[in-house]
Amino acid sequence: MFSEENMSDILDQSVLEELLSYADDGDPELLTDLIQMFLDDGPSKVQAVLDGIASGDFEKAERAAHSLKGSSGNLGARHVQEICEQLQHSTRNHELGRSRELAPRLAQDYAAAEAALKQVLARYRD
């Protein structure tokens, strides 16, 4: 479990609060649906980035990084969003060494965001 301070290092709470504000009746369904989609799709996107880098398929890696950048930004997972942006740049420019440096950070940052978002999801599903 993350403390509120650690959680705010991983997730931008203002983004989550904004998503909650869209519900007229305070129903967190939009937020929980977006989190669940991220949790369902995220691992395959991370794997696509890693596989693309490993095989030299820069286009595959760039597409997956772009997609993950958008979904992580929508949920305030800023570290994932930032690393995806860097990966988009490095793969677009076919910088294999740089892409290989960034890949472990993506996996690490995604795992932290995934754990934090599962905690948020549990809070609203209880």
N, C-alpha and C positions, 0 to 999 in steps of 0.2 A: 504494500500500500504506500502511496505517495502522500507526503504531507502537502498541505495547501501551497507552501512555498515551493517545494519541488515540482508540484503539478504546474504551477505558473511558469516555471522554467521550461516546461515541455509544451504546454498548451497556452495559447493566448486566450485568457478567460473572457476578454471582451468580445471575441468572435463567437464563443459559445453563448454568451449572454444575448448577443444580437440575434442569433438563431432562435433562442427561446422567446425573444420579444415578438417574433412574427406570429406566434400563436395567440389569438385573441383570448382564449379561455385558459391560458397557462399550460395547455397540453404540450408536453415536450416531444410529441410524435415526430415532428420534422427533424429535430436534433437527433433523436434516437435512430430514426431511419437513415440519416446521413452517416452517423457513426457506424451503424451495422453494415452499410454498403462499403464503407472504407475498410472495415475489418474483414469483410468477405473478399474484396477485390485487391486489397493492398499487398498481401503476400505474393500473389501471382505477378503483380507489377514489379515488386522488388526483385523477384526471381527473374523476370524478363530483363531487367536492367543488368543484373549480374550475369545472366547467360549471354546477353548481347555483348557485354564487355569481354567475357571469357572467349567467345567465338569470333570476336572482331566484327560483329554485326552492329555497327554503330547506329544504323537507322532504327533497329529494334530497340536498342538501349535508349536512344533519344526519345522515341515515341512513348515508351513506358515511363521514362523520367518525366516527360511533359504531362502525361496523364496523372501520375502520382503527385506532381507538384500542384496541380489544380485541386485535387481532392483534399490534399493535406492543408492547403491554404484555406479552403472552405471551412475547415474545422479548427483552424488556429494552430496546427502542428508546424510551427515556424521553422524548426530545425530541419524537418523533413523537406519542407518547401524549399529552403535555402540550399540544401545539399542537392536536391533534384535540379535546381536552377544551374548549379555549378556543373552537374553531370550533363545536363542538356548542352551546355557550352562546350565541355570537353569532348563529348561524343560527336557533336556537330562538326567540330574542328579535327576530328579523328586523332585526338590526343590520348593514345592508349595508356601511356604511363600515368598521366593525370587521372584518367578514368579509373584505373586500377587502384590509385591512392584513395579515391573518393568512395569506391564501392563498399569497403567495410564500414565506413561512417554511415552510409545509407542504411545498411542492415541494422547497425546499432541505434541510429536515431529513429528508424521505423519501429524497432522493438520497444523503445521507450514510449513513443507516441501510442502504440497499440496498447500497451499496459495502462497508460493513463486514460485512454479513451474507454477501455473496458471498465475502468473504475467509474468514470462518468456515467456510462451506460447502466451499470449496476445501481448507481444512486437513483436514477430515474425509473428503473424497472422494479425497484423494491416497493 
